[in-house]
Amino acid sequence: MTVTASRSQWIAELDRRPLVIGAVVVACGYLPLTLLGPGTDLDVGSVYQSGRAILEGGYEASRPPGAPVHEFGTGLLHAIGGSFLANLASVVAAVVTALGVTRLVQREGGTWAGWFGLAVILNPFVWIAGTSMVDFLWATAFVLVGANLQLSRRLPAAAVCYALAAGCRASTLLVVGAFIVADMWGDPGVRRRLVTLGAAVAVLTVLIYLPPLLQLGSDISRSAPQTAPWYVQLGRFGAKNIYFFGPVALVLLASVAVRRWRDLLGSLSTSTVARAGLIGFVAVELLFLRFPWKLAHLIPAFVCVLVILGAARLLGRRGLAVLIASQLLLSVVALNVAQPDQPDDATGGRVSIELLEGPLLRDVRCRLDADRSAYRAPEGVGALLDTWACVVPWSE
């Protein structure tokens, strides 16, 4: 598949089976959940308030450093169709993310590209974010569209998409940087254009973040304080990665790393997409090591893993089947390996191996039991604490 292939041609050349399965999952699994309120994320209330403020002609960051693109988009969609329409935008973002992964794998000649896209749709954390009023998938969708535009050498359009991604989540710039840096091998002329692309993304991102900068000032870079010692942070990082990826996928990835490491190293010298995936994965995980908070923060890491596996052709038919099955299994049952001494404010913890209700089942149960109008309350986060405590396995 060449970069000059038409939009319709690359879709036509895909295996139809994962596309059909994915469409059924979205229609029968994603869409019904969009009717269950804005989701269980702790920030949906502040995002709603920020969107309202923007539509009224002001600006109020949902949390530092703000997310102007997502806040404005959510405010507009909510004003038109409530949380359902805002959630529907996340469904679209999930589909675009899946197609973006598919296209990146297909560009590198990876086999079964559509099945890697299906793995995105079936991931329980993508499923949750893809039916909620949150920014995670808005950001990944813009990044992957930008990456495909970059590799097609449509750099001005790529710059716009990358800046919009950053405007949804500032941390997405790590993945943007991964794609730009990974593409700098080879032709010096292309390298110069990529430097220009990076500069354009930086300028556009600064312009997008002018409203939060004017409102927050120096507090725009303020983050939650790290009150726990480093070993507690490391424990959070490890326990949450295990919970997020699940034991089946982790065993599969470890097996691939041991058996196919030479193939992986070889692909890094020839595949821009594989290089970008590895750089992006390391960057996202390092950031999560510093701020091991929400499980959904690891969605870009999962996307990067799929990109590496697909572009480097590290999975055979059986391995891909295990990967797909692991996402279905993870939706209904999850492995927890530790318990904090103080939920939501840990200073230590203990090993506690147990099987828990899967994240998707837990999220649906909590959404059914929750006050679905609580996010509209003026107190914002406070009104959502009960729902958050229900959905987070380490919370009280």
C-alpha positions in Angstrom: 0.0 0.0 0.0 1.6 3.3 -1.1 1.0 6.7 0.5 -0.7 7.8 -2.7 -3.6 5.3 -2.3 -7.0 7.0 -2.2 -9.1 7.1 1.0 -11.5 4.6 -0.4 -8.8 2.3 -1.7 -7.1 1.6 1.5 -10.4 0.7 3.2 -11.3 -1.5 0.3 -8.1 -3.5 0.6 -8.7 -4.3 4.2 -10.1 -7.6 5.5 -13.8 -7.0 5.9 -14.2 -9.3 8.9 -12.7 -7.0 11.6 -14.4 -4.0 10.1 -17.8 -5.7 10.4 -17.1 -7.0 13.9 -16.0 -3.5 14.9 -19.1 -1.9 13.5 -21.3 -4.4 15.4 -19.5 -3.7 18.6 -19.8 0.1 18.2 -23.5 -0.2 17.3 -24.5 -2.7 19.9 -21.9 -2.0 22.7 -20.8 1.6 22.4 -24.0 3.5 21.4 -26.2 2.2 24.2 -23.7 3.4 26.8 -23.8 7.0 25.4 -27.3 7.2 26.9 -26.0 6.6 30.5 -24.9 10.1 31.3 -21.5 11.6 30.8 -19.4 8.8 32.3 -17.7 8.1 35.5 -14.5 10.2 35.1 -13.9 12.7 37.9 -13.4 15.6 35.4 -16.7 15.5 33.5 -18.2 18.1 35.8 -15.4 20.6 35.4 -15.3 20.0 31.6 -19.0 20.7 31.5 -18.6 23.9 33.5 -15.7 25.0 31.3 -17.7 24.4 28.1 -20.5 26.5 29.4 -18.2 29.3 30.3 -16.7 29.3 26.8 -20.1 29.5 25.2 -21.0 32.4 27.5 -17.9 34.3 26.2 -15.4 33.6 28.9 -13.0 30.9 29.8 -12.6 28.7 32.8 -10.1 25.9 32.6 -11.5 22.5 33.7 -8.1 21.8 35.3 -4.5 22.9 34.7 -3.3 23.3 32.0 -6.8 23.3 30.4 -8.0 21.5 27.3 -9.4 24.3 25.2 -10.3 22.2 22.1 -12.1 19.5 24.0 -13.7 22.0 26.4 -15.1 24.1 23.6 -16.2 21.1 21.6 -17.9 19.5 24.6 -19.6 22.7 25.5 -21.0 23.2 22.0 -22.1 19.6 21.6 -23.7 19.5 25.1 -25.6 22.7 24.4 -27.1 21.1 21.3 -27.7 17.5 22.5 -26.7 17.1 26.1 -24.3 14.4 27.3 -25.5 12.0 24.6 -24.1 14.1 21.8 -20.9 14.8 23.6 -20.5 11.1 24.2 -21.3 10.4 20.6 -18.2 12.5 19.6 -16.1 10.2 21.8 -17.6 7.2 19.9 -16.5 8.8 16.7 -13.0 9.5 18.2 -12.7 5.8 19.2 -13.6 4.7 15.6 -11.1 7.2 14.1 -8.4 6.0 16.6 -9.0 2.4 15.5 -8.9 3.3 11.8 -5.8 5.4 12.4 -4.0 2.4 14.0 -5.2 0.2 11.1 -3.8 2.6 8.5 -0.5 3.0 10.2 0.0 -0.8 10.3 -1.2 -1.1 6.7 1.3 1.6 5.6 4.2 -0.6 6.8 2.9 -3.7 5.0 1.7 -5.2 8.3 -0.6 -8.2 7.9 -4.1 -8.3 9.4 -4.1 -4.5 9.9 -7.8 -4.4 10.5 -7.5 -6.8 13.4 -5.2 -4.3 15.2 -7.9 -1.7 14.8 -10.4 -4.1 16.2 -8.2 -4.5 19.3 -8.5 -0.8 19.9 -12.3 -1.0 19.8 -12.4 -4.0 22.1 -10.1 -2.5 24.8 -12.2 -1.9 27.8 -10.6 1.5 28.7 -11.1 2.7 25.1 -14.7 1.5 25.4 -15.2 3.4 28.6 -13.6 6.6 27.3 -15.3 6.2 23.9 -18.7 6.5 25.5 -17.9 9.3 28.0 -17.5 13.0 28.0 -13.7 12.9 28.3 -10.8 14.0 26.1 -8.6 10.9 25.9 -9.8 9.6 22.6 -10.3 13.1 21.0 -6.6 13.5 21.5 -5.5 10.1 20.2 -7.8 10.5 17.2 -6.2 13.8 16.2 -2.7 12.4 16.7 -3.3 9.4 14.5 -4.9 11.4 11.8 -2.0 13.8 12.0 0.5 11.0 11.8 -1.0 9.6 8.7 -1.1 13.0 7.1 2.6 13.5 8.1 3.6 10.2 6.5 1.7 11.3 3.3 3.8 14.5 3.4 0.7 16.6 3.9 2.5 18.6 6.6 0.3 21.7 7.0 -2.7 19.6 7.6 -0.7 17.4 10.0 0.4 20.4 12.0 -3.2 21.5 12.5 -4.2 18.0 13.6 -1.3 17.7 16.0 -2.1 21.1 17.5 -5.8 20.1 18.0 -4.6 17.0 19.7 -2.5 19.0 22.1 -5.5 21.3 22.6 -7.4 18.3 23.9 -4.6 17.0 26.1 -1.3 18.8 26.4 0.5 15.5 27.2 -0.3 14.3 23.7 2.7 16.3 22.5 4.8 13.4 23.7 3.3 11.2 21.0 3.3 14.0 18.4 7.1 14.4 19.1 7.6 10.6 18.8 6.2 10.6 15.2 8.1 13.7 14.2 11.4 12.4 15.6 10.9 8.9 14.2 10.5 10.3 10.8 13.7 12.2 10.7 15.9 9.4 9.4 16.9 9.6 5.7 16.5 12.6 3.4 17.9 15.9 4.9 15.3 17.8 2.9 12.5 15.9 4.6 14.2 16.4 8.0 14.1 20.2 7.5 10.5 20.1 6.6 9.8 18.0 9.7 11.6 20.6 11.9 9.3 23.2 10.3 6.4 20.9 11.1 7.4 20.8 14.8 7.8 24.5 14.9 4.4 25.0 13.4 2.8 22.6 15.9 4.5 24.6 18.7 3.2 27.9 17.5 -0.4 26.7 16.9 -0.4 25.0 20.3 0.7 28.2 22.1 -2.1 30.1 20.3 -4.7 27.4 21.4 -3.5 27.7 25.0 -3.6 31.5 25.2 -7.0 31.4 27.0 -5.8 29.1 29.8 -2.5 31.0 30.0 -4.4 34.3 30.5 -6.7 32.8 33.1 -4.2 30.6 35.0 -0.9 32.5 34.6 2.0 30.6 36.1 -0.4 28.1 37.5 -0.9 26.7 34.0 1.9 24.2 34.7 0.7 23.3 38.2 0.2 19.6 38.8 -1.0 17.5 41.7 1.8 17.4 44.4 3.7 14.1 44.8 3.1 13.4 48.5 4.1 9.7 48.4 7.7 8.5 48.4 9.2 7.3 45.1 8.7 3.6 45.9 5.0 4.2 46.4 4.8 6.0 43.0 6.7 3.0 41.5 4.2 0.6 43.1 1.3 2.6 41.7 2.9 2.6 38.3 3.4 -1.2 38.3 0.0 -2.1 39.8 -1.9 0.1 37.4 0.0 -1.1 34.3 -0.8 -4.7 35.3 -4.4 -3.8 35.9 -4.6 -1.8 32.6 -2.9 -4.3 30.2 -4.1 -7.5 32.0 -2.0 -10.7 32.6 -2.8 -12.3 29.3 -1.6 -9.4 27.2 1.4 -8.9 29.4 2.5 -12.5 29.0 1.9 -12.2 25.3 4.1 -9.1 25.1 6.8 -10.6 27.2 6.8 -13.7 25.0 7.1 -11.5 21.9 9.9 -9.5 23.4 11.9 -12.6 24.2 11.3 -14.5 20.9 11.2 -11.7 18.4 13.6 -9.0 19.7 15.9 -9.3 16.7 12.9 -8.7 14.4 11.9 -5.7 16.5 15.4 -4.2 16.4 15.6 -4.8 12.6 12.2 -3.0 12.1 13.3 0.0 14.0 15.9 0.8 11.3 13.4 0.5 8.5 10.0 1.4 9.8 9.1 4.9 10.8 5.9 3.7 12.4 7.6 1.1 14.6 10.1 3.7 15.7 7.4 6.2 16.5 5.5 3.5 18.4 8.5 2.6 20.6 9.5 6.3 21.3 5.9 7.1 22.1 5.4 4.1 24.4 8.5 4.9 26.4 7.6 8.6 26.6 4.0 7.9 27.8 5.1 5.3 30.4 7.8 7.7 31.8 5.2 10.4 32.2 2.9 7.9 33.9 5.7 6.9 36.2 5.8 10.5 37.3 2.0 10.9 37.5 0.6 7.4 38.0 -3.0 8.5 38.3 -5.9 7.6 36.0 -5.8 4.3 34.1 -7.1 6.0 31.0 -3.8 7.9 30.8 -2.3 4.6 29.5 -4.5 4.5 26.4 -1.8 6.1 24.3 0.7 3.5 25.5 -1.7 0.7 24.4 -2.1 2.4 21.0 1.7 2.6 20.7 2.0 -1.1 21.6 -0.4 -2.0 18.8 1.4 0.1 16.3 4.7 -1.6 17.2 3.3 -5.1 17.0 1.6 -4.4 13.7 4.2 -2.4 11.9 7.1 -4.7 13.0 5.0 -7.8 12.1 5.7 -9.4 15.5 2.4 -11.3 15.8 1.3 -14.3 13.9 -2.3 -15.4 13.5 -2.4 -17.1 16.9 -0.7 -14.3 18.7 -3.2 -11.8 17.2 -6.1 -14.1 18.3 -4.7 -14.1 21.8 -4.4 -10.3 21.8 -8.0 -9.9 20.7 -9.2 -12.4 23.2 -7.2 -10.7 26.0 -9.2 -7.5 25.4 -12.5 -9.3 25.7 -11.4 -11.1 28.9 -10.1 -7.9 30.4 -13.5 -6.3 30.0 -15.1 -8.8 32.4 -12.3 -9.8 34.8 -9.2 -7.9 36.0 -6.2 -8.8 38.1 -5.3 -6.6 41.0 -1.9 -7.1 42.7 -1.8 -4.5 45.4 -3.9 -2.6 47.9 -3.0 0.9 49.2 -2.8 1.6 52.9 -5.0 4.7 52.4 -7.2 4.7 49.3 -6.8 7.9 47.3 -3.9 9.0 49.5 -1.5 6.1 49.7 1.8 6.3 51.6 2.4 2.6 51.2 0.6 -0.7 50.4 0.6 -4.4 50.5 0.6 -7.2 48.0 -2.9 -8.5 47.4 -3.5 -10.8 44.5 -7.2 -11.0 43.5 -9.4 -11.2 40.6 -11.9 -8.4 40.3 -14.9 -7.4 38.2 -13.5 -6.2 34.8 -13.3 -2.4 34.3 -16.0 -2.3 31.6 -18.5 -4.2 33.7 -17.6 -2.1 36.7 -18.1 1.1 34.7 -21.5 0.1 33.4 -22.7 -1.0 36.8 -21.5 2.3 38.4 -23.1 4.4 35.6 -26.4 2.6 36.1 -26.3 3.3 39.8 -25.0 6.9 39.6 -26.8 10.2 39.7 -26.4 11.1 36.0 -27.1 14.7 36.6 -24.4 15.2 39.3 -21.9 16.6 36.8 -24.1 19.7 36.4 -23.8 20.6 40.1 -21.9 23.9 40.7 -19.5 22.1 43.2 -18.2 20.0 40.2 -15.8 17.4 41.4 -17.3 17.0 44.8 -20.6 15.9 43.3 -18.9 13.1 41.4 -16.8 11.6 44.2 -19.2 8.8 44.9 -19.3 7.7 41.3 -15.5 7.9 41.1 -15.2 5.8 44.3 -17.4 3.2 42.8 -15.5 2.8 39.6 -11.9 3.0 40.8 -10.8 -0.3 42.3 -8.4 1.3 44.8 -10.8 4.0 46.0 -13.0 4.1 49.0 
